[in-house]
Amino acid sequence: MSSEESSVENGIENVLRVKKLEWRKNINKELEIVDLQRILDKDIFCSQGSKPLPRKHAPDNPISSQAPVVGLPMALYDDAWILQLTEHQREKLEISKAPFPWMKVVAT
């Protein structure tokens, strides 16, 4: 996921300003559950690498220049974004016809 790190000194926690992926369906709630689980279950995650940081999703966050991922199921693309594409652009996405089984996840 694209993001810009907001680095602040003097013991204040770092926050990631998440860049918006216009083509991606809004799955912020699901991603927040994953982030929270990583913080709560520190003992099952590797201590090496990036540490989990709070993410700020806001309307004024910058838009990512990352190209849309090709071949995803339709359920993972933003509906409004798909509608504004030409037929040729949709064909280039090679959207998978396989169903995507959404799961209801509850954080404990």
Rosetta blueprint (number, residue, H / E / L):
1 M L
2 S L
3 S E
4 E E
5 E E
6 S E
7 S L
8 V L
9 E L
10 N L
11 G L
12 I L
13 E L
14 N L
15 V E
16 L E
17 R E
18 V E
19 K L
20 K E
21 L L
22 E L
23 W L
24 R E
25 K L
26 N L
27 I L
28 N H
29 K H
30 E H
31 L H
32 E H
33 I H
34 V H
35 D H
36 L H
37 Q H
38 R H
39 I H
40 L H
41 D L
42 K H
43 D H
44 I H
45 F L
46 C L
47 S L
48 Q L
49 G L
50 S L
51 K L
52 P L
53 L L
54 P L
55 R E
56 K E
57 H L
58 A L
59 P L
60 D L
61 N L
62 P L
63 I E
64 S L
65 S L
66 Q L
67 A L
68 P L
69 V L
70 V L
71 G L
72 L L
73 P E
74 M H
75 A H
76 L H
77 Y E
78 D L
79 D H
80 A H
81 W H
82 I H
83 L H
84 Q L
85 L L
86 T L
87 E H
88 H H
89 Q H
90 R H
91 E H
92 K H
93 L H
94 E L
95 I L
96 S E
97 K L
98 A L
99 P L
100 F L
101 P L
102 W L
103 M L
104 K L
105 V L
106 V L
107 A L
108 T L
